[in-house]
Amino acid sequence: MWVRERDAVDYLGIAAVTLLAWIHFPYRFFVYTQLHYAAWWLQQWIDQSPTQVVGVSVIVVAVAGGALLAGIVRSASA
């Protein structure tokens, strides 16, 4: 299924609001702990292998840019 760009922005906004609402519910401490651990793990990964982080970042940006370009081309051809 193809998702239009404005739909993707709407979905991201809804997901962000849902996440913020979910954090305010009873499991807030658990979520905070998990996010804190994820941030710590990311910091350790960056400190230990910065070249790998740069490589992964380049790949992610390339894939996201390709998806954006494909969406623009597809919407222009429709």
Z-matrix of the N, CA and C atoms (Angstrom, degrees):
N
C 1 1.448
C 2 1.518 1 108.82
N 3 1.296 2 116.21 1 133.77
C 4 1.453 3 121.29 2 -178.41
C 5 1.521 4 109.23 3 -91.71
N 6 1.309 5 117.32 4 136.55
C 7 1.460 6 121.72 5 178.95
C 8 1.523 7 108.32 6 -111.52
N 9 1.327 8 116.30 7 128.56
C 10 1.457 9 119.80 8 177.65
C 11 1.522 10 109.74 9 -73.36
N 12 1.331 11 116.58 10 158.97
C 13 1.459 12 121.15 11 -175.63
C 14 1.523 13 111.69 12 -61.52
N 15 1.332 14 117.44 13 -43.77
C 16 1.463 15 118.33 14 -177.82
C 17 1.525 16 110.96 15 -69.65
N 18 1.336 17 117.56 16 -29.47
C 19 1.456 18 119.60 17 174.64
C 20 1.528 19 110.59 18 -67.63
N 21 1.327 20 116.32 19 -39.35
C 22 1.463 21 120.26 20 179.12
C 23 1.523 22 110.17 21 -62.31
N 24 1.330 23 117.51 22 -40.40
C 25 1.468 24 120.54 23 178.17
C 26 1.525 25 109.94 24 -64.92
N 27 1.335 26 116.95 25 -41.34
C 28 1.471 27 120.10 26 177.01
C 29 1.526 28 111.02 27 -61.37
N 30 1.334 29 116.45 28 -44.45
C 31 1.466 30 120.14 29 -179.79
C 32 1.525 31 111.21 30 -63.24
N 33 1.328 32 116.79 31 -40.39
C 34 1.464 33 119.76 32 178.30
C 35 1.527 34 111.38 33 -64.93
N 36 1.334 35 116.80 34 -39.70
C 37 1.466 36 120.32 35 177.56
C 38 1.515 37 111.53 36 -64.17
N 39 1.327 38 116.88 37 -44.04
C 40 1.466 39 120.73 38 178.64
C 41 1.521 40 110.32 39 -64.07
N 42 1.332 41 116.79 40 -40.86
C 43 1.462 42 120.33 41 178.96
C 44 1.526 43 110.89 42 -64.01
N 45 1.337 44 118.06 43 -40.09
C 46 1.466 45 120.94 44 179.41
C 47 1.527 46 111.00 45 -65.12
N 48 1.329 47 116.89 46 -44.51
C 49 1.465 48 120.10 47 179.10
C 50 1.521 49 110.66 48 -64.85
N 51 1.326 50 116.57 49 -41.18
C 52 1.465 51 120.24 50 178.49
C 53 1.521 52 110.95 51 -63.08
N 54 1.332 53 116.77 52 -42.26
C 55 1.465 54 120.16 53 179.05
C 56 1.525 55 110.94 54 -63.03
N 57 1.320 56 116.74 55 -44.20
C 58 1.467 57 119.47 56 179.27
C 59 1.520 58 111.37 57 -63.63
N 60 1.328 59 117.62 58 -40.47
C 61 1.467 60 120.69 59 177.82
C 62 1.522 61 110.11 60 -65.58
N 63 1.324 62 116.71 61 -39.83
C 64 1.459 63 120.10 62 -177.91
C 65 1.524 64 111.13 63 -66.65
N 66 1.336 65 116.72 64 -35.38
C 67 1.463 66 120.20 65 179.90
C 68 1.530 67 110.58 66 -64.11
N 69 1.328 68 117.94 67 -29.22
C 70 1.455 69 120.64 68 -177.99
C 71 1.523 70 113.68 69 -81.11
N 72 1.315 71 117.76 70 -0.80
C 73 1.458 72 120.74 71 179.28
C 74 1.522 73 110.69 72 -87.83
N 75 1.332 74 119.25 73 -178.91
C 76 1.475 75 121.83 74 -170.39
C 77 1.524 76 116.27 75 -56.15
N 78 1.313 77 118.54 76 -22.51
C 79 1.457 78 119.54 77 -178.20
C 80 1.523 79 112.08 78 -90.25
N 81 1.312 80 117.49 79 21.04
C 82 1.453 81 121.94 80 -176.37
C 83 1.529 82 112.14 81 -57.32
N 84 1.337 83 118.33 82 -43.12
C 85 1.460 84 120.39 83 -179.14
C 86 1.521 85 110.98 84 -64.18
N 87 1.339 86 116.82 85 -40.59
C 88 1.463 87 120.50 86 177.74
C 89 1.521 88 110.72 87 -61.92
N 90 1.332 89 116.59 88 -45.47
C 91 1.464 90 120.82 89 -179.89
C 92 1.524 91 109.67 90 -64.36
N 93 1.320 92 117.31 91 -43.30
C 94 1.467 93 120.98 92 178.37
C 95 1.528 94 110.14 93 -58.82
N 96 1.314 95 116.32 94 -44.30
C 97 1.462 96 120.54 95 179.93
C 98 1.521 97 110.82 96 -62.79
N 99 1.327 98 116.79 97 -43.11
C 100 1.467 99 120.09 98 -179.98
C 101 1.534 100 111.48 99 -65.34
N 102 1.333 101 117.04 100 -42.08
C 103 1.462 102 120.48 101 178.38
C 104 1.532 103 110.96 102 -65.75
N 105 1.330 104 115.90 103 -38.45
C 106 1.463 105 119.94 104 178.19
C 107 1.525 106 110.49 105 -64.25
N 108 1.326 107 116.54 106 -43.09
C 109 1.455 108 120.72 107 178.16
C 110 1.527 109 110.66 108 -64.41
N 111 1.339 110 117.98 109 -41.64
C 112 1.461 111 121.24 110 179.76
C 113 1.531 112 110.32 111 -63.40
N 114 1.332 113 117.11 112 -41.15
C 115 1.466 114 120.47 113 178.35
C 116 1.523 115 110.61 114 -65.62
N 117 1.329 116 117.35 115 -40.24
C 118 1.462 117 121.15 116 177.66
C 119 1.524 118 110.54 117 -63.42
N 120 1.338 119 116.14 118 -44.93
C 121 1.461 120 120.35 119 179.86
C 122 1.528 121 110.68 120 -62.06
N 123 1.335 122 117.55 121 -42.50
C 124 1.460 123 121.25 122 178.76
C 125 1.526 124 111.14 123 -62.96
N 126 1.323 125 116.33 124 -40.63
C 127 1.460 126 120.08 125 178.46
C 128 1.527 127 110.69 126 -63.81
N 129 1.328 128 117.13 127 -42.46
C 130 1.464 129 120.49 128 179.01
C 131 1.531 130 110.61 129 -64.29
N 132 1.331 131 116.91 130 -40.64
C 133 1.464 132 121.47 131 -179.88
C 134 1.520 133 110.45 132 -63.47
N 135 1.332 134 116.71 133 -42.18
C 136 1.463 135 120.55 134 179.24
C 137 1.527 136 110.38 135 -66.22
N 138 1.329 137 116.88 136 -41.57
C 139 1.464 138 120.21 137 -179.84
C 140 1.523 139 112.25 138 -65.85
N 141 1.333 140 117.50 139 -36.33
C 142 1.462 141 120.78 140 -174.95
C 143 1.520 142 113.05 141 -82.09
N 144 1.319 143 117.69 142 -35.14
C 145 1.466 144 118.80 143 -176.77
C 146 1.530 145 110.90 144 -143.72
N 147 1.333 146 116.94 145 76.52
C 148 1.466 147 119.45 146 -178.56
C 149 1.525 148 113.55 147 -64.39
N 150 1.334 149 118.26 148 -30.43
C 151 1.462 150 119.14 149 179.38
C 152 1.522 151 111.23 150 -68.04
N 153 1.316 152 117.32 151 -35.55
C 154 1.463 153 120.48 152 177.42
C 155 1.529 154 110.45 153 -67.36
N 156 1.323 155 116.75 154 -37.56
C 157 1.465 156 120.86 155 178.09
C 158 1.525 157 110.15 156 -63.90
N 159 1.326 158 117.06 157 -42.42
C 160 1.462 159 120.72 158 178.38
C 161 1.523 160 110.02 159 -63.50
N 162 1.321 161 117.35 160 -42.71
C 163 1.464 162 120.92 161 179.04
C 164 1.517 163 112.27 162 -61.87
N 165 1.327 164 117.36 163 -45.24
C 166 1.463 165 121.42 164 178.68
C 167 1.524 166 109.72 165 -64.67
N 168 1.320 167 117.43 166 -40.76
C 169 1.469 168 120.74 167 178.76
C 170 1.521 169 111.28 168 -62.16
N 171 1.325 170 117.54 169 -42.07
C 172 1.466 171 121.02 170 178.91
C 173 1.526 172 110.16 171 -62.65
N 174 1.319 173 117.21 172 -42.59
C 175 1.460 174 120.69 173 179.67
C 176 1.523 175 111.09 174 -64.74
N 177 1.338 176 117.27 175 -44.12
C 178 1.465 177 120.92 176 -179.84
C 179 1.521 178 110.77 177 -63.30
N 180 1.323 179 117.29 178 -43.76
C 181 1.467 180 120.59 179 179.27
C 182 1.525 181 110.63 180 -65.63
N 183 1.324 182 117.58 181 -38.89
C 184 1.463 183 120.60 182 179.11
C 185 1.531 184 111.18 183 -64.91
N 186 1.328 185 117.11 184 -43.56
C 187 1.468 186 120.35 185 179.49
C 188 1.525 187 110.41 186 -66.45
N 189 1.336 188 117.39 187 -43.93
C 190 1.467 189 120.45 188 179.42
C 191 1.528 190 110.40 189 -64.60
N 192 1.317 191 117.81 190 -40.88
C 193 1.463 192 120.95 191 177.62
C 194 1.523 193 111.73 192 -64.94
N 195 1.322 194 116.53 193 -39.78
C 196 1.464 195 119.93 194 176.72
C 197 1.514 196 112.01 195 -64.12
N 198 1.334 197 116.55 196 -40.54
C 199 1.463 198 120.15 197 177.95
C 200 1.525 199 110.55 198 -65.38
N 201 1.310 200 117.42 199 -41.50
C 202 1.466 201 120.99 200 178.25
C 203 1.531 202 110.84 201 -64.28
N 204 1.326 203 116.37 202 -44.49
C 205 1.462 204 119.97 203 178.60
C 206 1.524 205 111.31 204 -63.93
N 207 1.335 206 117.13 205 -40.70
C 208 1.458 207 120.37 206 177.95
C 209 1.528 208 110.74 207 -63.41
N 210 1.324 209 116.44 208 -38.85
C 211 1.471 210 119.64 209 176.96
C 212 1.512 211 112.73 210 -65.19
N 213 1.320 212 116.69 211 -40.04
C 214 1.468 213 120.26 212 178.35
C 215 1.519 214 110.49 213 -66.23
N 216 1.327 215 117.09 214 -44.58
C 217 1.459 216 120.52 215 179.80
C 218 1.521 217 111.00 216 -64.23
N 219 1.328 218 115.92 217 -42.46
C 220 1.462 219 119.01 218 -179.11
C 221 1.519 220 111.67 219 -65.50
N 222 1.334 221 117.10 220 -42.87
C 223 1.460 222 119.24 221 -179.47
C 224 1.529 223 111.13 222 -70.17
N 225 1.334 224 117.42 223 -29.31
C 226 1.459 225 119.88 224 178.08
C 227 1.520 226 111.19 225 -73.56
N 228 1.327 227 116.83 226 -30.75
C 229 1.460 228 119.64 227 -178.87
C 230 1.526 229 112.74 228 -83.45
N 231 1.310 230 117.69 229 -12.35
C 232 1.468 231 120.68 230 -178.40
C 233 1.514 232 112.10 231 -83.43
